[in-house]
Amino acid sequence: MTIEEYWQVSEKPFLNTPDTRYLFESEDFSEAMGRILYNLKEIKGGITMIVGEIGCGKTILVHSLKEKLPGEEYLTLTLINPRLSPNQLLSTIAAGFGIKDIPRYRNKILAEIYDILVKKNNDGITPVLLIDEAQTIATKALEEIRLLLNFEDAKKKLIQIVLFGQPELKKKIKDIEQLNQRINIRYHLKGLSPEETSEYIKHRLRIARAKKEIFSNPSIPLIHQYSRGIPRLINTIATNAMYAGFLLKKEIIDPEIIEEVYKDISE
């Protein structure tokens, strides 16, 4: 018998993957998404910066945002590993926006990027650059990001940029005053509240078509306490608890299982 069969779910409900079917729109998530879309669609200028500690939902926010930007209106490029040299960063952006023969030299790459940005804007398409794990960008490469914002017309920037990163990104940006001044929208993602943690768990179980109660009511506040409301940690604790409950042939996951699981994963 599989774990799914034992707990009567159609699939594993707490995998740490950016599957937007499982998206839980907490108050914090909705606020972050609203600010990003406002900057992209209304202000159309500068950078949006979203920060939050590891596992708080930045990556699924990226995936969800991409789904909200229709292809006929937006050309979206996502960088998930931006630990690149300045030239590599510009070349990656150029290739991502459809430039096939990437020039060797920086100034020529920038000129090619400018031309494609102008063309797309003239066609009514807004180029959007989404950078995940932005705290890993080298300072010199961040300077190139700033230079991209010099590409503009009388009404808007020709490229819209959203940075997603861990809290140290704020300090990195602050040290580059010219870039710091260009950030229009900032938001810091936090963990889920106790009530949201409960709803998050129930939501994921509904998506997985759970046919029975799996977590006892007293176990859920304990999951929130140990996870601090961080979705990735909630998923890790819940996945391990379901496995432990399966091995122990438990009818329901109780606080004792959560205690044991947390001890194991925190060692």
Secondary structure, DSSP 4 states (H G I P E B T S, - for coil): --HHHHHT-SS-TT--S--GGG----HHHHHHHHHHHHIIIII--SEEEEE--TTSSHHHHHHHHHHTS-TTTEEEEEES-----HHHHHHHHHHHTT--S--SSHHHHHHHHHHHHHHHHHTT-EEEEEESSGGGS-HHHHHHHHHHTT-B-SSSBSSEEEEEE-THHHHHHHTSHHHHTTEEEEEE--PPPHHHHHHHHHHHHHHTT--S--B-TTHHHHHHHHHTT-HHHHHHHHHHHHHHHHHTT-SSB-HHHHHHHHHHHH-
